[in-house]
Amino acid sequence: MPELPEVETVKRTLNQLVKGKVIDHVTVNLARIIQRPDDIDQFAFMLAGHTIQGVERRGKFLRIILDDLVLVSHLRMEGRYGMYASTEPVEKHTHVIFHFNDGTELRYKDVRQFGTMHLFSPGEEFTVPPLSKLGLEPLDEAFTLEKFKAALAGKTTKIKAVLLNQSYVVGIGNIYVDESLFRAGIHPEQLANTLTDEQLRDLHQSVIETLSESVEVGGSSIKSYVNGQGEMGMFQHQLKIYGRQNQPCLTCGTLIEKSVVGGRGTHYCPVCQTIK
C-alpha cells in the first residue's frame, strides 16, 4: 500500500500534470470505487466543467481541489493515476477516466479494486470520514515533540501498532514504522506508555527524517508503486531493516529477525532494538 512518501510523490506529480485542466466529462467503469455520492451518474455530472486548481494530501489520501468541489481519493493497495492522450488504448483495470477538454485524460487504474473516491464541498471533507478521524501529519511544522507525546500518552499497546494507527499519526505504514523504529533503536514490541522521554524524542526525529528522506527520492517501489508519470521510487535501495530478515544488521552485524506485530510482518535487530 502506498504510504505517506509515495502519496506525497503522486501529489507532486499530479500537480505538474493536471493543475489548470478542465474536466469535460468523466467515465466510471467500476461503480464501487465511487463512495460519495453513491450514484456514479451524479458523480460524473458534478465534476463536468470543473477546473482542477491543485492537488493536496492528508495522510495517505489525495485531495484534488476543483472550483467548488474537493475529490478525496485513496489509492489503497495498488491504485495509481496516469496521464494519457485520449487516442491511447485504455488498459485493463482502468476504472475511472477524467476526460479533459484539451484531449488528454487522467486515468485511475486499480488491479485490486480497493481504492475509493469521495466528493465533497470545500471544507466538508474534514468534518466526516474518511478524513475526520485522521491524526497528526508527521511532515507538518505542527508535528512537534509535545504533540507527538500527547498522541502516544497512555497507550498501553505495542509501539508499532500505535504508529500504524492512523488516528494518532498519519501516513506511516509498515515499511516506515520498521525503518523509524530501527533508526530510533526501539523494539517494535515495547509498550508505547513505557517509552522514555529520550526514546520519544529519538522516535519523533526518526519518523520525520525517514519520511523526509523517502519523499526526496520518490518513495519506495516495493511492489507495484509508480508515480503519476510511471516512474518508480528509489527509497527501497536505502532501507536499513525492512525486508532484510536473516541478513546482517548494517549497524552491528547481527542477523535481522522477523516477527508479527499487530498482524503485520515486522523486521528488527535483536541487538540494536531492545525493550527497555
C-alpha positions as CSV (number, residue, x, y, z in Angstrom):
1,M,0.0,0.0,0.0
2,P,1.4,3.5,-0.8
3,E,2.4,5.2,2.4
4,L,2.9,8.9,3.0
5,P,6.1,9.4,0.9
6,E,4.5,7.6,-2.1
7,V,1.2,9.6,-1.9
8,E,3.2,12.8,-1.5
9,T,5.1,11.9,-4.6
10,V,1.9,11.2,-6.5
11,K,0.5,14.5,-5.3
12,R,3.5,16.5,-6.5
13,T,3.5,14.7,-9.9
14,L,-0.2,15.3,-10.4
15,N,0.2,19.0,-9.7
16,Q,2.6,19.1,-12.6
17,L,0.3,17.1,-14.9
18,V,-3.3,18.2,-14.2
19,K,-3.3,21.6,-12.5
20,G,-5.4,24.0,-14.6
21,K,-7.0,21.3,-16.7
22,V,-10.8,21.5,-17.3
23,I,-12.8,18.3,-16.9
24,D,-15.1,17.8,-20.0
25,H,-16.7,14.6,-18.7
26,V,-16.0,11.6,-16.5
27,T,-16.3,7.8,-17.2
28,V,-16.8,5.4,-14.4
29,N,-16.3,1.7,-15.2
30,L,-16.4,0.4,-11.7
31,A,-19.2,1.8,-9.5
32,R,-17.8,0.7,-6.1
33,I,-14.8,3.0,-6.4
34,I,-17.2,6.0,-6.1
35,Q,-18.2,6.2,-2.4
36,R,-19.8,9.7,-2.4
37,P,-22.1,10.4,-4.0
38,D,-23.4,6.8,-4.3
39,D,-24.7,7.5,-7.8
40,I,-22.0,7.4,-10.5
41,D,-24.0,9.5,-12.9
42,Q,-24.3,12.2,-10.3
43,F,-20.6,11.9,-9.6
44,A,-19.8,12.5,-13.3
45,F,-22.4,15.3,-13.6
46,M,-21.0,17.2,-10.6
47,L,-17.4,17.1,-12.0
48,A,-18.2,18.1,-15.6
49,G,-16.9,21.6,-16.4
50,H,-14.8,22.0,-13.3
51,T,-11.1,23.1,-13.4
52,I,-8.5,21.4,-11.2
53,Q,-6.9,24.0,-9.0
54,G,-4.3,21.7,-7.4
55,V,-3.7,18.5,-5.6
56,E,-3.1,18.3,-1.8
57,R,-2.5,15.4,0.6
58,R,-3.9,14.4,4.0
59,G,-2.3,11.3,5.4
60,K,-2.5,8.7,2.6
61,F,-5.4,10.5,0.9
62,L,-5.2,12.8,-2.1
63,R,-7.3,15.9,-2.1
64,I,-8.0,17.0,-5.7
65,I,-9.1,20.7,-5.4
66,L,-11.6,21.9,-8.0
67,D,-13.5,25.2,-8.4
68,D,-16.0,24.5,-5.7
69,L,-15.6,20.8,-5.0
70,V,-12.9,18.5,-3.4
71,L,-12.3,15.0,-4.6
72,V,-10.8,12.8,-1.9
73,S,-9.0,9.8,-3.4
74,H,-7.5,6.8,-1.5
75,L,-5.2,4.6,-3.6
76,R,-5.4,1.8,-1.1
77,M,-3.3,-1.3,-2.2
78,E,-2.5,-0.7,-5.8
79,G,-4.4,2.3,-7.1
80,R,-2.5,4.6,-9.5
81,Y,-3.1,7.6,-11.7
82,G,-1.6,8.2,-15.1
83,M,-1.9,10.8,-17.9
84,Y,-2.8,9.7,-21.4
85,A,-3.8,11.1,-24.8
86,S,-7.5,10.3,-25.5
87,T,-6.4,8.3,-28.5
88,E,-4.3,5.8,-26.5
89,P,-5.9,2.4,-25.8
90,V,-7.5,2.1,-22.3
91,E,-5.6,-0.5,-20.3
92,K,-7.3,-3.3,-18.3
93,H,-8.3,-2.4,-14.7
94,T,-8.9,1.3,-15.6
95,H,-11.9,2.2,-13.5
96,V,-12.3,5.9,-13.7
97,I,-11.3,8.3,-16.5
98,F,-11.3,12.1,-16.2
99,H,-11.6,13.4,-19.8
100,F,-10.1,16.9,-20.2
101,N,-11.1,19.5,-22.8
102,D,-7.6,19.5,-24.3
103,G,-7.7,15.9,-25.5
104,T,-5.8,14.4,-22.5
105,E,-7.1,12.1,-19.8
106,L,-6.3,11.3,-16.2
107,R,-6.9,7.6,-15.8
108,Y,-7.3,5.7,-12.5
109,K,-6.2,2.1,-12.6
110,D,-6.6,-0.3,-9.7
111,V,-5.9,-4.0,-10.1
112,R,-7.1,-4.9,-6.6
113,Q,-10.1,-2.6,-6.8
114,F,-9.8,-1.4,-3.2
115,G,-9.4,2.4,-4.0
116,T,-12.1,4.9,-3.1
117,M,-13.2,8.4,-4.2
118,H,-15.4,10.8,-2.2
119,L,-16.7,14.1,-3.5
120,F,-17.3,17.0,-1.1
121,S,-18.0,20.7,-0.9
122,P,-14.8,22.5,0.2
123,G,-14.0,22.1,3.9
124,E,-16.7,19.5,4.3
125,E,-14.2,16.7,3.7
126,F,-12.5,17.4,7.1
127,T,-15.8,17.0,9.1
128,V,-16.8,13.5,8.1
129,P,-15.0,10.2,7.4
130,P,-12.6,9.3,6.0
131,L,-10.5,12.4,6.8
132,S,-12.2,13.4,10.0
133,K,-10.6,10.7,12.1
134,L,-7.0,11.2,11.0
135,G,-4.2,12.1,13.4
136,L,-1.1,14.3,13.3
137,E,0.7,15.0,10.0
138,P,4.3,14.0,10.6
139,L,5.8,16.3,8.0
140,D,3.9,19.4,9.1
141,E,5.6,22.1,11.3
142,A,2.8,21.4,13.7
143,F,4.1,17.9,14.4
144,T,6.0,18.9,17.5
145,L,7.5,16.6,20.1
146,E,4.9,17.8,22.6
147,K,2.0,16.9,20.3
148,F,3.6,13.5,19.5
149,K,4.0,12.7,23.2
150,A,0.4,13.7,23.8
151,A,-0.8,11.4,20.9
152,L,1.0,8.5,22.4
153,A,0.3,9.2,26.1
154,G,-1.4,6.4,27.9
155,K,-1.3,4.0,25.0
156,T,-0.7,0.5,26.5
157,T,-0.3,-1.3,23.2
158,K,2.9,-2.1,21.4
159,I,4.6,0.9,19.8
160,K,4.5,-0.5,16.3
161,A,0.7,-1.0,16.5
162,V,0.2,2.6,17.8
163,L,2.3,4.1,15.0
164,L,0.3,2.1,12.4
165,N,-3.0,3.6,13.8
166,Q,-3.8,6.5,11.5
167,S,-5.9,8.2,14.2
168,Y,-2.7,9.1,16.1
169,V,-0.2,9.9,13.4
170,V,-1.0,9.6,9.7
171,G,0.8,8.2,6.7
172,I,3.2,5.8,8.4
173,G,2.7,2.3,7.1
174,N,4.6,-0.9,7.7
175,I,7.7,0.0,5.8
176,Y,8.3,3.3,7.5
177,V,7.3,2.1,11.0
178,D,10.0,-0.6,10.8
179,E,12.6,1.9,9.5
180,S,11.7,4.6,12.0
181,L,11.9,2.2,15.0
182,F,15.2,0.8,13.9
183,R,16.7,4.3,13.4
184,A,15.5,5.2,16.9
185,G,16.7,1.9,18.4
186,I,13.3,1.0,19.8
187,H,11.9,-2.6,19.8
188,P,8.6,-2.8,17.9
189,E,7.0,-4.7,20.8
190,Q,7.9,-2.2,23.5
191,L,4.7,-0.8,25.0
192,A,4.1,2.8,24.0
193,N,3.4,4.0,27.5
194,T,6.8,2.7,28.7
195,L,8.9,4.8,26.2
196,T,11.2,7.2,28.0
197,D,11.5,10.9,27.1
198,E,14.7,10.2,25.3
199,Q,13.1,7.4,23.3
200,L,10.2,9.6,22.4
201,R,12.5,12.3,21.2
202,D,14.5,9.9,19.1
203,L,11.4,8.3,17.6
204,H,9.8,11.7,16.8
205,Q,13.0,12.7,15.0
206,S,13.4,9.4,13.2
207,V,9.9,9.4,11.9
208,I,10.4,12.9,10.4
209,E,13.9,12.0,8.9
210,T,12.8,8.7,7.5
211,L,9.7,10.1,5.8
212,S,11.5,13.2,4.5
213,E,14.4,11.1,3.0
214,S,11.9,8.9,1.3
215,V,9.9,11.8,-0.2
216,E,13.1,13.2,-1.6
217,V,13.7,10.1,-3.7
218,G,10.1,9.5,-4.7
219,G,9.1,6.9,-2.1
220,S,9.6,3.1,-2.2
221,S,8.7,0.8,-5.1
222,I,8.4,-2.4,-3.2
223,K,5.6,-4.0,-5.3
224,S,3.7,-2.1,-7.9
225,Y,4.0,1.5,-6.9
226,V,4.9,4.1,-9.5
227,N,4.1,7.9,-9.6
228,G,1.7,9.6,-12.0
229,Q,4.4,9.5,-14.7
230,G,5.0,5.8,-14.4
231,E,8.3,6.3,-12.5
232,M,9.5,4.1,-9.6
233,G,10.5,5.5,-6.3
234,M,14.1,4.8,-5.1
235,F,13.9,4.6,-1.3
236,Q,13.8,0.8,-1.4
237,H,17.5,1.0,-2.1
238,Q,18.0,2.8,1.2
239,L,16.0,0.5,3.5
240,K,18.1,-0.5,6.5
241,I,15.7,-3.0,8.2
242,Y,12.5,-3.7,6.2
243,G,12.6,-6.8,4.1
244,R,16.1,-7.7,5.3
245,Q,15.3,-10.7,7.5
246,N,18.3,-13.1,8.0
247,Q,20.7,-10.5,6.6
248,P,23.3,-8.8,8.8
249,C,22.3,-5.6,10.6
250,L,24.0,-2.7,9.0
251,T,24.9,-1.3,12.4
252,C,26.1,-4.4,14.4
253,G,26.2,-7.3,12.0
254,T,23.6,-9.4,13.9
255,L,21.1,-11.2,11.7
256,I,17.9,-9.3,11.4
257,E,14.8,-11.1,12.7
258,K,11.2,-11.0,11.5
259,S,8.1,-11.5,13.6
260,V,4.4,-10.5,13.5
261,V,3.2,-7.4,15.4
262,G,-0.3,-6.1,15.1
263,G,-0.9,-8.6,12.2
264,R,2.0,-7.1,10.2
265,G,5.3,-8.6,9.3
266,T,7.9,-6.8,11.4
267,H,11.7,-6.5,11.0
268,Y,14.0,-5.7,13.8
269,C,17.6,-6.1,15.1
270,P,17.6,-8.1,18.4
271,V,20.8,-6.3,19.5
272,C,20.2,-2.7,18.4
273,Q,16.5,-2.7,19.3
274,T,15.8,-4.0,22.8
275,I,12.9,-3.5,25.1
276,K,13.8,-1.1,27.9
